[in-house]
Amino acid sequence: MLAFFPSKSIFYGFKRRRSTLVCVDLDKTEHACMSSMAQRTNMKWKVGFLVPFVAVFIFLSLLKPHSLFKWDKVVEFMGSTVKIQRNVTSVHSAPMRKTFRVAWYQQDPEIQMSLSKYDPQKCNITNCLIEQNSSLADIVVLRHSFLPYHPVIQKRRGQLWVLYSSESPHHTHYPPEEWADQIDMSASYMESADFFVPLYGRVELRKTGLQRNYTGILTNKTRDAVWVSSHCITPSGRENLVRALSEHLKVDKFGTCGDQKCGKQYDDFKKCENTFVNNYKFYFSFENSICDNYTTEKLYFLFRDSAAIIPVVNGPRDVDKYLPINTYINSLDFASPKMLAEKLKEIGNNETIYTSFLTEKEKYTMPGQSVNDLIDLAIHKFQCDMCRYLHDLDIGKSLKKPKTWQRIFNPSVQCKPDN
């Protein structure tokens, strides 16, 4: 039996040999040691009772894996004091975080360009990477226009497939059955999709107001409206609306669908801006499809540049959810093209009313400055949102049930019934 005594750091060893008690004292002579034998024998039973308590204490402390600190314990028992010291060096390191992986399968070049700029440190979930090998990914993003012309790939167990389209439901390619049966979720410019990708932009309040003076703005505007388009037959029938409005207003048509030229199509608005703003009162920002949330950059550019011209849209029916009121005119609010034309004439001939639209519109702007900016912002948001979804799924957080992707891309559900 061995024990530590606090007095003079003396080590005592007691050994029982044939009922003979042998005294060993490293610091004293044999005579001195024997003379103190009686005293030590009287204390021995105290130590005998003390040791089991010390052993239990040490055993329990070792059961605590979080004991990564230095500590001292003093135990008193029946007048004897034992000090136990323990120095523990941490051998436990923080558990490695799981890395989440997202594969973008066969995406367009402009999407690939945006993905090359992805910085995981700018997402809330930083342990998330873009994976080139789709078989290793947790989520695989599938491009709608690629699927009908290529054989299905192997889907790993537990993997999620997300169908992505930036087109309206009228122009989204429905995947073949072998692809469709394995798709889990949707991604789209539509806010109702599982992943909202605002590829065409949104408007936001300007940080600093412009406070322009629009007095006399109508003096040089001699034409009523301008329309720029390169697709002349559309699901929305916008070409028919323009034709009907032309019977009541002075409408000039630019691009492939018109007889005047100023750049190639709508994305050359910047080149034609001075012509449009100086000469026209209204800009027809008519989309090829009238579907929920479907408003493209042709309208948002008017907010970006604070162009002194009032946009006229052909929907969608929920446009007032994301465009500020009194910054545009919606053709769906009128029973006929003639009634719309009459309203435009009323506004266009009243400088007070006309400038009130421009003053309200100039309070807002578009986050990006170009189409590429919009794509970069939207794709980065999309990637970060998928990383967040995988993280929440991994920690067992309660998530919304994925929406039926077939419904998201169904024209009869998302688009105006009669277009």
TORKOL-4160 file (C-alpha; in steps of 0.2 Angstrom, whole numbers, padded with zeros to 4 digits, m for minus):
419
<pt num="1" X="0000" Y="0000" Z="0000"/>
<pt num="2" X="0007" Y="0017" Z="m0005"/>
<pt num="3" X="0001" Y="0034" Z="0001"/>
<pt num="4" X="0006" Y="0052" Z="0000"/>
<pt num="5" X="0008" Y="0062" Z="0016"/>
<pt num="6" X="0009" Y="0081" Z="0016"/>
<pt num="7" X="0021" Y="0083" Z="0029"/>
<pt num="8" X="0039" Y="0086" Z="0024"/>
<pt num="9" X="0036" Y="0076" Z="0007"/>
<pt num="10" X="0042" Y="0060" Z="0015"/>
<pt num="11" X="0039" Y="0044" Z="0006"/>
<pt num="12" X="0034" Y="0029" Z="0018"/>
<pt num="13" X="0033" Y="0011" Z="0012"/>
<pt num="14" X="0024" Y="m0002" Z="0022"/>
<pt num="15" X="0027" Y="m0020" Z="0018"/>
<pt num="16" X="0020" Y="m0035" Z="0028"/>
<pt num="17" X="0032" Y="m0050" Z="0029"/>
<pt num="18" X="0027" Y="m0065" Z="0039"/>
<pt num="19" X="0018" Y="m0053" Z="0051"/>
<pt num="20" X="0033" Y="m0043" Z="0053"/>
<pt num="21" X="0032" Y="m0024" Z="0050"/>
<pt num="22" X="0047" Y="m0018" Z="0041"/>
<pt num="23" X="0050" Y="0001" Z="0042"/>
<pt num="24" X="0059" Y="0010" Z="0027"/>
<pt num="25" X="0062" Y="0029" Z="0028"/>
<pt num="26" X="0073" Y="0036" Z="0014"/>
<pt num="27" X="0077" Y="0052" Z="0025"/>
<pt num="28" X="0080" Y="0045" Z="0042"/>
<pt num="29" X="0091" Y="0032" Z="0051"/>
<pt num="30" X="0084" Y="0015" Z="0055"/>
<pt num="31" X="0083" Y="0020" Z="0074"/>
<pt num="32" X="0073" Y="0036" Z="0070"/>
<pt num="33" X="0062" Y="0027" Z="0059"/>
<pt num="34" X="0058" Y="0013" Z="0072"/>
<pt num="35" X="0055" Y="0026" Z="0085"/>
<pt num="36" X="0041" Y="0034" Z="0075"/>
<pt num="37" X="0033" Y="0017" Z="0070"/>
<pt num="38" X="0020" Y="0017" Z="0083"/>
<pt num="39" X="0014" Y="0034" Z="0078"/>
<pt num="40" X="0013" Y="0029" Z="0059"/>
<pt num="41" X="0004" Y="0013" Z="0063"/>
<pt num="42" X="m0009" Y="0023" Z="0072"/>
<pt num="43" X="m0011" Y="0034" Z="0056"/>
<pt num="44" X="m0011" Y="0019" Z="0044"/>
<pt num="45" X="m0030" Y="0014" Z="0047"/>
<pt num="46" X="m0034" Y="0032" Z="0043"/>
<pt num="47" X="m0025" Y="0031" Z="0026"/>
<pt num="48" X="m0033" Y="0014" Z="0023"/>
<pt num="49" X="m0050" Y="0022" Z="0024"/>
<pt num="50" X="m0045" Y="0037" Z="0014"/>
<pt num="51" X="m0038" Y="0028" Z="m0001"/>
<pt num="52" X="m0054" Y="0021" Z="m0008"/>
<pt num="53" X="m0062" Y="0038" Z="m0008"/>
<pt num="54" X="m0048" Y="0045" Z="m0017"/>
<pt num="55" X="m0048" Y="0031" Z="m0030"/>
<pt num="56" X="m0067" Y="0034" Z="m0033"/>
<pt num="57" X="m0064" Y="0052" Z="m0035"/>
<pt num="58" X="m0050" Y="0049" Z="m0048"/>
<pt num="59" X="m0061" Y="0036" Z="m0057"/>
<pt num="60" X="m0076" Y="0048" Z="m0059"/>
<pt num="61" X="m0065" Y="0062" Z="m0065"/>
<pt num="62" X="m0058" Y="0052" Z="m0079"/>
<pt num="63" X="m0076" Y="0048" Z="m0085"/>
<pt num="64" X="m0078" Y="0067" Z="m0090"/>
<pt num="65" X="m0072" Y="0069" Z="m0108"/>
<pt num="66" X="m0073" Y="0087" Z="m0107"/>
<pt num="67" X="m0060" Y="0089" Z="m0093"/>
<pt num="68" X="m0048" Y="0098" Z="m0103"/>
<pt num="69" X="m0041" Y="0109" Z="m0089"/>
<pt num="70" X="m0029" Y="0109" Z="m0075"/>
<pt num="71" X="m0036" Y="0106" Z="m0058"/>
<pt num="72" X="m0032" Y="0103" Z="m0040"/>
<pt num="73" X="m0043" Y="0094" Z="m0027"/>
<pt num="74" X="m0041" Y="0094" Z="m0008"/>
<pt num="75" X="m0049" Y="0080" Z="0001"/>
<pt num="76" X="m0051" Y="0080" Z="0020"/>
<pt num="77" X="m0055" Y="0064" Z="0030"/>
<pt num="78" X="m0054" Y="0062" Z="0049"/>
<pt num="79" X="m0041" Y="0075" Z="0051"/>
<pt num="80" X="m0029" Y="0069" Z="0037"/>
<pt num="81" X="m0027" Y="0080" Z="0021"/>
<pt num="82" X="m0022" Y="0073" Z="0004"/>
<pt num="83" X="m0019" Y="0085" Z="m0011"/>
<pt num="84" X="m0022" Y="0077" Z="m0028"/>
<pt num="85" X="m0015" Y="0086" Z="m0043"/>
<pt num="86" X="m0019" Y="0082" Z="m0061"/>
<pt num="87" X="m0013" Y="0090" Z="m0077"/>
<pt num="88" X="m0023" Y="0086" Z="m0092"/>
<pt num="89" X="m0018" Y="0091" Z="m0109"/>
<pt num="90" X="m0032" Y="0092" Z="m0122"/>
<pt num="91" X="m0032" Y="0077" Z="m0134"/>
<pt num="92" X="m0049" Y="0080" Z="m0141"/>
<pt num="93" X="m0051" Y="0091" Z="m0156"/>
<pt num="94" X="m0067" Y="0099" Z="m0163"/>
<pt num="95" X="m0076" Y="0087" Z="m0174"/>
<pt num="96" X="m0073" Y="0089" Z="m0193"/>
<pt num="97" X="m0088" Y="0098" Z="m0202"/>
<pt num="98" X="m0096" Y="0089" Z="m0216"/>
<pt num="99" X="m0093" Y="0096" Z="m0233"/>
<pt num="100" X="m0109" Y="0099" Z="m0244"/>
<pt num="101" X="m0107" Y="0097" Z="m0263"/>
<pt num="102" X="m0118" Y="0104" Z="m0277"/>
<pt num="103" X="m0115" Y="0099" Z="m0295"/>
<pt num="104" X="m0122" Y="0110" Z="m0309"/>
<pt num="105" X="m0124" Y="0097" Z="m0323"/>
<pt num="106" X="m0122" Y="0103" Z="m0341"/>
<pt num="107" X="m0126" Y="0122" Z="m0338"/>
<pt num="108" X="m0126" Y="0136" Z="m0350"/>
<pt num="109" X="m0109" Y="0146" Z="m0353"/>
<pt num="110" X="m0115" Y="0161" Z="m0344"/>
<pt num="111" X="m0120" Y="0151" Z="m0329"/>
<pt num="112" X="m0103" Y="0142" Z="m0329"/>
<pt num="113" X="m0095" Y="0159" Z="m0329"/>
<pt num="114" X="m0105" Y="0165" Z="m0314"/>
<pt num="115" X="m0101" Y="0149" Z="m0305"/>
<pt num="116" X="m0082" Y="0152" Z="m0307"/>
<pt num="117" X="m0084" Y="0167" Z="m0296"/>
<pt num="118" X="m0092" Y="0158" Z="m0282"/>
<pt num="119" X="m0085" Y="0161" Z="m0265"/>
<pt num="120" X="m0091" Y="0150" Z="m0251"/>
<pt num="121" X="m0085" Y="0162" Z="m0238"/>
<pt num="122" X="m0099" Y="0174" Z="m0244"/>
<pt num="123" X="m0112" Y="0161" Z="m0239"/>
<pt num="124" X="m0119" Y="0158" Z="m0222"/>
<pt num="125" X="m0114" Y="0140" Z="m0224"/>
<pt num="126" X="m0095" Y="0140" Z="m0229"/>
<pt num="127" X="m0092" Y="0121" Z="m0230"/>
<pt num="128" X="m0101" Y="0120" Z="m0246"/>
<pt num="129" X="m0092" Y="0117" Z="m0263"/>
<pt num="130" X="m0096" Y="0116" Z="m0281"/>
<pt num="131" X="m0093" Y="0098" Z="m0287"/>
<pt num="132" X="m0088" Y="0094" Z="m0305"/>
<pt num="133" X="m0092" Y="0075" Z="m0303"/>
<pt num="134" X="m0111" Y="0074" Z="m0301"/>
<pt num="135" X="m0110" Y="0056" Z="m0294"/>
<pt num="136" X="m0102" Y="0064" Z="m0278"/>
<pt num="137" X="m0114" Y="0078" Z="m0276"/>
<pt num="138" X="m0128" Y="0080" Z="m0263"/>
<pt num="139" X="m0138" Y="0091" Z="m0275"/>
<pt num="140" X="m0137" Y="0090" Z="m0294"/>
<pt num="141" X="m0144" Y="0105" Z="m0303"/>
<pt num="142" X="m0152" Y="0100" Z="m0320"/>
<pt num="143" X="m0154" Y="0112" Z="m0335"/>
<pt num="144" X="m0172" Y="0110" Z="m0342"/>
<pt num="145" X="m0166" Y="0112" Z="m0360"/>
<pt num="146" X="m0153" Y="0099" Z="m0359"/>
<pt num="147" X="m0163" Y="0084" Z="m0353"/>
<pt num="148" X="m0174" Y="0080" Z="m0368"/>
<pt num="149" X="m0159" Y="0077" Z="m0379"/>
<pt num="150" X="m0148" Y="0066" Z="m0368"/>
<pt num="151" X="m0149" Y="0050" Z="m0358"/>
<pt num="152" X="m0152" Y="0050" Z="m0340"/>
<pt num="153" X="m0137" Y="0049" Z="m0328"/>
<pt num="154" X="m0135" Y="0038" Z="m0313"/>
<pt num="155" X="m0143" Y="0045" Z="m0297"/>
<pt num="156" X="m0134" Y="0041" Z="m0281"/>
<pt num="157" X="m0144" Y="0036" Z="m0266"/>
<pt num="158" X="m0149" Y="0051" Z="m0255"/>
<pt num="159" X="m0145" Y="0063" Z="m0269"/>
<pt num="160" X="m0157" Y="0077" Z="m0273"/>
<pt num="161" X="m0161" Y="0083" Z="m0291"/>
<pt num="162" X="m0166" Y="0101" Z="m0294"/>
<pt num="163" X="m0174" Y="0106" Z="m0311"/>
<pt num="164" X="m0169" Y="0123" Z="m0315"/>
<pt num="165" X="m0177" Y="0135" Z="m0328"/>
<pt num="166" X="m0176" Y="0153" Z="m0331"/>
<pt num="167" X="m0189" Y="0153" Z="m0344"/>
<pt num="168" X="m0208" Y="0155" Z="m0342"/>
<pt num="169" X="m0218" Y="0138" Z="m0341"/>
<pt num="170" X="m0223" Y="0141" Z="m0359"/>
<pt num="171" X="m0204" Y="0139" Z="m0364"/>
<pt num="172" X="m0198" Y="0127" Z="m0351"/>
<pt num="173" X="m0194" Y="0110" Z="m0359"/>
<pt num="174" X="m0203" Y="0096" Z="m0350"/>
<pt num="175" X="m0191" Y="0082" Z="m0345"/>
<pt num="176" X="m0193" Y="0064" Z="m0352"/>
<pt num="177" X="m0200" Y="0051" Z="m0341"/>
<pt num="178" X="m0183" Y="0044" Z="m0336"/>
<pt num="179" X="m0177" Y="0061" Z="m0330"/>
<pt num="180" X="m0194" Y="0067" Z="m0323"/>
<pt num="181" X="m0197" Y="0052" Z="m0312"/>
<pt num="182" X="m0181" Y="0056" Z="m0302"/>
<pt num="183" X="m0183" Y="0075" Z="m0300"/>
<pt num="184" X="m0186" Y="0081" Z="m0282"/>
<pt num="185" X="m0186" Y="0100" Z="m0282"/>
<pt num="186" X="m0188" Y="0115" Z="m0293"/>
<pt num="187" X="m0178" Y="0131" Z="m0296"/>
<pt num="188" X="m0185" Y="0146" Z="m0305"/>
<pt num="189" X="m0187" Y="0165" Z="m0306"/>
<pt num="190" X="m0204" Y="0161" Z="m0298"/>
<pt num="191" X="m0205" Y="0164" Z="m0279"/>
<pt num="192" X="m0216" Y="0149" Z="m0278"/>
<pt num="193" X="m0202" Y="0137" Z="m0283"/>
<pt num="194" X="m0192" Y="0128" Z="m0270"/>
<pt num="195" X="m0177" Y="0139" Z="m0274"/>
<pt num="196" X="m0181" Y="0157" Z="m0279"/>
<pt num="197" X="m0168" Y="0163" Z="m0292"/>
<pt num="198" X="m0171" Y="0181" Z="m0297"/>
<pt num="199" X="m0161" Y="0180" Z="m0313"/>
<pt num="200" X="m0170" Y="0195" Z="m0321"/>
<pt num="201" X="m0168" Y="0206" Z="m0305"/>
<pt num="202" X="m0179" Y="0215" Z="m0293"/>
<pt num="203" X="m0181" Y="0233" Z="m0288"/>
<pt num="204" X="m0174" Y="0241" Z="m0272"/>
<pt num="205" X="m0175" Y="0258" Z="m0264"/>
<pt num="206" X="m0161" Y="0269" Z="m0269"/>
<pt num="207" X="m0150" Y="0274" Z="m0255"/>
<pt num="208" X="m0149" Y="0292" Z="m0261"/>
<pt num="209" X="m0164" Y="0300" Z="m0269"/>
<pt num="210" X="m0161" Y="0308" Z="m0286"/>
<pt num="211" X="m0173" Y="0323" Z="m0284"/>
<pt num="212" X="m0174" Y="0327" Z="m0302"/>
<pt num="213" X="m0184" Y="0342" Z="m0309"/>
<pt num="214" X="m0196" Y="0336" Z="m0322"/>
<pt num="215" X="m0204" Y="0352" Z="m0326"/>
<pt num="216" X="m0207" Y="0354" Z="m0344"/>
<pt num="217" X="m0203" Y="0335" Z="m0347"/>
<pt num="218" X="m0217" Y="0333" Z="m0359"/>
<pt num="219" X="m0212" Y="0348" Z="m0371"/>
<pt num="220" X="m0201" Y="0337" Z="m0382"/>
<pt num="221" X="m0211" Y="0321" Z="m0381"/>
<pt num="222" X="m0220" Y="0321" Z="m0397"/>
<pt num="223" X="m0223" Y="0302" Z="m0399"/>
<pt num="224" X="m0235" Y="0292" Z="m0388"/>
<pt num="225" X="m0226" Y="0275" Z="m0386"/>
<pt num="226" X="m0212" Y="0264" Z="m0391"/>
<pt num="227" X="m0211" Y="0245" Z="m0392"/>
<pt num="228" X="m0194" Y="0235" Z="m0395"/>
<pt num="229" X="m0195" Y="0216" Z="m0399"/>
<pt num="230" X="m0187" Y="0202" Z="m0408"/>
<pt num="231" X="m0200" Y="0189" Z="m0405"/>
<pt num="232" X="m0215" Y="0193" Z="m0415"/>
<pt num="233" X="m0227" Y="0178" Z="m0412"/>
<pt num="234" X="m0228" Y="0175" Z="m0393"/>
<pt num="235" X="m0239" Y="0165" Z="m0380"/>
<pt num="236" X="m0244" Y="0182" Z="m0373"/>
<pt num="237" X="m0251" Y="0189" Z="m0389"/>
<pt num="238" X="m0242" Y="0205" Z="m0386"/>
<pt num="239" X="m0240" Y="0208" Z="m0404"/>
<pt num="240" X="m0259" Y="0209" Z="m0405"/>
<pt num="241" X="m0260" Y="0221" Z="m0391"/>
<pt num="242" X="m0248" Y="0232" Z="m0399"/>
<pt num="243" X="m0258" Y="0232" Z="m0415"/>
<pt num="244" X="m0274" Y="0236" Z="m0406"/>
<pt num="245" X="m0266" Y="0251" Z="m0396"/>
<pt num="246" X="m0258" Y="0257" Z="m0413"/>
<pt num="247" X="m0276" Y="0261" Z="m0418"/>
<pt num="248" X="m0278" Y="0274" Z="m0404"/>
<pt num="249" X="m0260" Y="0280" Z="m0401"/>
<pt num="250" X="m0244" Y="0284" Z="m0410"/>
<pt num="251" X="m0233" Y="0269" Z="m0408"/>
<pt num="252" X="m0216" Y="0266" Z="m0415"/>
<pt num="253" X="m0210" Y="0248" Z="m0417"/>
<pt num="254" X="m0191" Y="0244" Z="m0416"/>
<pt num="255" X="m0182" Y="0228" Z="m0418"/>
<pt num="256" X="m0186" Y="0213" Z="m0429"/>
<pt num="257" X="m0205" Y="0215" Z="m0426"/>
<pt num="258" X="m0205" Y="0234" Z="m0432"/>
<pt num="259" X="m0199" Y="0245" Z="m0446"/>
<pt num="260" X="m0187" Y="0255" Z="m0436"/>
<pt num="261" X="m0169" Y="0251" Z="m0430"/>
<pt num="262" X="m0159" Y="0256" Z="m0415"/>
<pt num="263" X="m0148" Y="0242" Z="m0409"/>
<pt num="264" X="m0152" Y="0224" Z="m0411"/>
<pt num="265" X="m0166" Y="0221" Z="m0398"/>
<pt num="266" X="m0171" Y="0225" Z="m0381"/>
<pt num="267" X="m0154" Y="0222" Z="m0373"/>
<pt num="268" X="m0148" Y="0237" Z="m0383"/>
<pt num="269" X="m0159" Y="0249" Z="m0374"/>
<pt num="270" X="m0144" Y="0259" Z="m0367"/>
<pt num="271" X="m0139" Y="0263" Z="m0385"/>
<pt num="272" X="m0157" Y="0269" Z="m0389"/>
<pt num="273" X="m0161" Y="0277" Z="m0372"/>
<pt num="274" X="m0159" Y="0295" Z="m0377"/>
<pt num="275" X="m0170" Y="0292" Z="m0392"/>
<pt num="276" X="m0184" Y="0284" Z="m0382"/>
<pt num="277" X="m0183" Y="0295" Z="m0367"/>
<pt num="278" X="m0183" Y="0312" Z="m0377"/>
<pt num="279" X="m0196" Y="0307" Z="m0389"/>
<pt num="280" X="m0208" Y="0295" Z="m0381"/>
<pt num="281" X="m0220" Y="0296" Z="m0366"/>
<pt num="282" X="m0223" Y="0277" Z="m0363"/>
<pt num="283" X="m0212" Y="0262" Z="m0365"/>
<pt num="284" X="m0221" Y="0245" Z="m0369"/>
<pt num="285" X="m0212" Y="0232" Z="m0359"/>
<pt num="286" X="m0223" Y="0218" Z="m0365"/>
<pt num="287" X="m0217" Y="0200" Z="m0360"/>
<pt num="288" X="m0218" Y="0185" Z="m0372"/>
<pt num="289" X="m0228" Y="0176" Z="m0358"/>
<pt num="290" X="m0240" Y="0182" Z="m0345"/>
<pt num="291" X="m0235" Y="0171" Z="m0331"/>
<pt num="292" X="m0233" Y="0174" Z="m0312"/>
<pt num="293" X="m0217" Y="0183" Z="m0307"/>
<pt num="294" X="m0212" Y="0184" Z="m0325"/>
<pt num="295" X="m0205" Y="0201" Z="m0328"/>
<pt num="296" X="m0188" Y="0202" Z="m0336"/>
<pt num="297" X="m0174" Y="0215" Z="m0337"/>
<pt num="298" X="m0182" Y="0225" Z="m0351"/>
<pt num="299" X="m0192" Y="0233" Z="m0337"/>
<pt num="300" X="m0179" Y="0233" Z="m0323"/>
<pt num="301" X="m0167" Y="0243" Z="m0334"/>
<pt num="302" X="m0179" Y="0257" Z="m0334"/>
<pt num="303" X="m0178" Y="0258" Z="m0315"/>
<pt num="304" X="m0159" Y="0256" Z="m0315"/>
<pt num="305" X="m0157" Y="0271" Z="m0327"/>
<pt num="306" X="m0171" Y="0281" Z="m0319"/>
<pt num="307" X="m0176" Y="0283" Z="m0337"/>
<pt num="308" X="m0189" Y="0298" Z="m0339"/>
<pt num="309" X="m0202" Y="0287" Z="m0347"/>
<pt num="310" X="m0216" Y="0277" Z="m0340"/>
<pt num="311" X="m0217" Y="0258" Z="m0342"/>
<pt num="312" X="m0232" Y="0249" Z="m0348"/>
<pt num="313" X="m0233" Y="0231" Z="m0344"/>
<pt num="314" X="m0244" Y="0217" Z="m0350"/>
<pt num="315" X="m0245" Y="0208" Z="m0333"/>
<pt num="316" X="m0242" Y="0197" Z="m0324"/>
<pt num="317" X="m0257" Y="0196" Z="m0313"/>
<pt num="318" X="m0246" Y="0197" Z="m0297"/>
<pt num="319" X="m0234" Y="0211" Z="m0303"/>
<pt num="320" X="m0240" Y="0222" Z="m0289"/>
<pt num="321" X="m0232" Y="0210" Z="m0276"/>
<pt num="322" X="m0214" Y="0215" Z="m0282"/>
<pt num="323" X="m0216" Y="0231" Z="m0292"/>
<pt num="324" X="m0220" Y="0247" Z="m0282"/>
<pt num="325" X="m0237" Y="0255" Z="m0287"/>
<pt num="326" X="m0238" Y="0271" Z="m0297"/>
<pt num="327" X="m0222" Y="0267" Z="m0305"/>
<pt num="328" X="m0229" Y="0258" Z="m0320"/>
<pt num="329" X="m0246" Y="0255" Z="m0329"/>
<pt num="330" X="m0253" Y="0237" Z="m0331"/>
<pt num="331" X="m0263" Y="0233" Z="m0346"/>
<pt num="332" X="m0272" Y="0219" Z="m0337"/>
<pt num="333" X="m0281" Y="0233" Z="m0326"/>
<pt num="334" X="m0291" Y="0238" Z="m0342"/>
<pt num="335" X="m0305" Y="0229" Z="m0350"/>
<pt num="336" X="m0299" Y="0233" Z="m0368"/>
<pt num="337" X="m0285" Y="0240" Z="m0377"/>
<pt num="338" X="m0295" Y="0255" Z="m0381"/>
<pt num="339" X="m0298" Y="0259" Z="m0363"/>
<pt num="340" X="m0280" Y="0257" Z="m0360"/>
<pt num="341" X="m0276" Y="0269" Z="m0374"/>
<pt num="342" X="m0288" Y="0282" Z="m0367"/>
<pt num="343" X="m0279" Y="0281" Z="m0350"/>
<pt num="344" X="m0262" Y="0283" Z="m0357"/>
<pt num="345" X="m0268" Y="0299" Z="m0367"/>
<pt num="346" X="m0275" Y="0306" Z="m0350"/>
<pt num="347" X="m0258" Y="0303" Z="m0341"/>
<pt num="348" X="m0248" Y="0309" Z="m0356"/>
<pt num="349" X="m0257" Y="0325" Z="m0358"/>
<pt num="350" X="m0256" Y="0330" Z="m0339"/>
<pt num="351" X="m0239" Y="0335" Z="m0334"/>
<pt num="352" X="m0243" Y="0334" Z="m0315"/>
<pt num="353" X="m0249" Y="0316" Z="m0316"/>
<pt num="354" X="m0235" Y="0311" Z="m0328"/>
<pt num="355" X="m0221" Y="0318" Z="m0317"/>
<pt num="356" X="m0229" Y="0310" Z="m0302"/>
<pt num="357" X="m0226" Y="0293" Z="m0310"/>
<pt num="358" X="m0208" Y="0298" Z="m0314"/>
<pt num="359" X="m0205" Y="0304" Z="m0296"/>
<pt num="360" X="m0211" Y="0288" Z="m0288"/>
<pt num="361" X="m0201" Y="0277" Z="m0300"/>
<pt num="362" X="m0185" Y="0286" Z="m0297"/>
<pt num="363" X="m0185" Y="0281" Z="m0279"/>
<pt num="364" X="m0181" Y="0263" Z="m0284"/>
<pt num="365" X="m0166" Y="0255" Z="m0294"/>
<pt num="366" X="m0160" Y="0238" Z="m0299"/>
<pt num="367" X="m0146" Y="0229" Z="m0289"/>
<pt num="368" X="m0135" Y="0225" Z="m0304"/>
<pt num="369" X="m0129" Y="0236" Z="m0318"/>
<pt num="370" X="m0130" Y="0223" Z="m0332"/>
<pt num="371" X="m0137" Y="0206" Z="m0337"/>
<pt num="372" X="m0121" Y="0198" Z="m0332"/>
<pt num="373" X="m0122" Y="0207" Z="m0315"/>
<pt num="374" X="m0140" Y="0200" Z="m0313"/>
<pt num="375" X="m0134" Y="0182" Z="m0317"/>
<pt num="376" X="m0120" Y="0183" Z="m0305"/>
<pt num="377" X="m0131" Y="0189" Z="m0290"/>
<pt num="378" X="m0144" Y="0176" Z="m0294"/>
<pt num="379" X="m0133" Y="0161" Z="m0296"/>
<pt num="380" X="m0123" Y="0165" Z="m0280"/>
<pt num="381" X="m0139" Y="0167" Z="m0271"/>
<pt num="382" X="m0145" Y="0150" Z="m0278"/>
<pt num="383" X="m0129" Y="0141" Z="m0273"/>
<pt num="384" X="m0130" Y="0148" Z="m0255"/>
<pt num="385" X="m0148" Y="0143" Z="m0253"/>
<pt num="386" X="m0144" Y="0125" Z="m0258"/>
<pt num="387" X="m0130" Y="0125" Z="m0246"/>
<pt num="388" X="m0141" Y="0131" Z="m0232"/>
<pt num="389" X="m0154" Y="0118" Z="m0237"/>
<pt num="390" X="m0141" Y="0104" Z="m0236"/>
<pt num="391" X="m0135" Y="0110" Z="m0219"/>
<pt num="392" X="m0152" Y="0111" Z="m0212"/>
<pt num="393" X="m0157" Y="0094" Z="m0218"/>
<pt num="394" X="m0141" Y="0087" Z="m0211"/>
<pt num="395" X="m0144" Y="0094" Z="m0193"/>
<pt num="396" X="m0162" Y="0088" Z="m0194"/>
<pt num="397" X="m0170" Y="0105" Z="m0194"/>
<pt num="398" X="m0188" Y="0104" Z="m0199"/>
<pt num="399" X="m0190" Y="0109" Z="m0218"/>
<pt num="400" X="m0204" Y="0113" Z="m0229"/>
<pt num="401" X="m0210" Y="0099" Z="m0240"/>
<pt num="402" X="m0203" Y="0101" Z="m0257"/>
<pt num="403" X="m0216" Y="0108" Z="m0269"/>
<pt num="404" X="m0222" Y="0098" Z="m0284"/>
<pt num="405" X="m0210" Y="0104" Z="m0298"/>
<pt num="406" X="m0223" Y="0098" Z="m0311"/>
<pt num="407" X="m0235" Y="0112" Z="m0304"/>
<pt num="408" X="m0221" Y="0125" Z="m0304"/>
<pt num="409" X="m0218" Y="0123" Z="m0323"/>
<pt num="410" X="m0236" Y="0120" Z="m0328"/>
<pt num="411" X="m0242" Y="0135" Z="m0339"/>
<pt num="412" X="m0261" Y="0131" Z="m0335"/>
<pt num="413" X="m0256" Y="0134" Z="m0316"/>
<pt num="414" X="m0244" Y="0149" Z="m0317"/>
<pt num="415" X="m0249" Y="0158" Z="m0333"/>
<pt num="416" X="m0264" Y="0169" Z="m0338"/>
<pt num="417" X="m0278" Y="0156" Z="m0343"/>
<pt num="418" X="m0282" Y="0164" Z="m0360"/>
<pt num="419" X="m0265" Y="0168" Z="m0367"/>
